């Protein structure tokens, strides 16, 4: 099996040629490492060894092929392939963990992204956060209980990373005071545009919403799956065992509740 993606959706899907300038030194190094792995003969040998251990991963000749196959798979196959990689990683196959990391890097990149309008010092902290996030992911891969995952492996990995990245926020960062990826502006389109230079990310707003019991954990997972995970409402409905109408209604209600709560919080600190 060979990779068929020609125009990568993400710099982390540029499997064979380094994309244009990558601002993060860490992400640039990881992309270079990934390109090298896909050109290595020893990598091919390792993939061949997996055929007997995890038959679902048999037939792939490059790590890139596995990543692309997972990207293109429907949910049950995607989860089965991720589980196979997790089993290999927890059994000591470091390459399997590295493939999992590459699979998740677009998500990790979004979770650690800093707005260009934010101060330079915060941009430096963003690079530190990327290092922390990658370390957290390696720890997650090695410690995740593979028998307990309520909403599938893909969603579980993402939500655990959201929790690890945003679960240790300082007390003075508990109220959102700026815009956040249209979570509330989409629900309240007639509100004046925000003029503040900094603000929380969408993931932070969702975490805040759960902590303050404005939305449920499932609501946050559903919104994360769509707005951060780049899945359609139809895909999200299938993931959470909902009808398309139920998924849209649940997203709409949760978004409206967040909109009202954020507006109120913004008024309190104005």
PyMOL commands that set and color helices and strands:
alter all, ss='L'
color gray80, all
select helices_A, chain A and resi 11-13+25-39+41-53+55-57+63-72+75-90+94-111+120-143+153-166+171-173+202-211+217-228+233-239+244-269
alter helices_A, ss='H'
color red, helices_A
deselect
rebuild
show_as cartoon
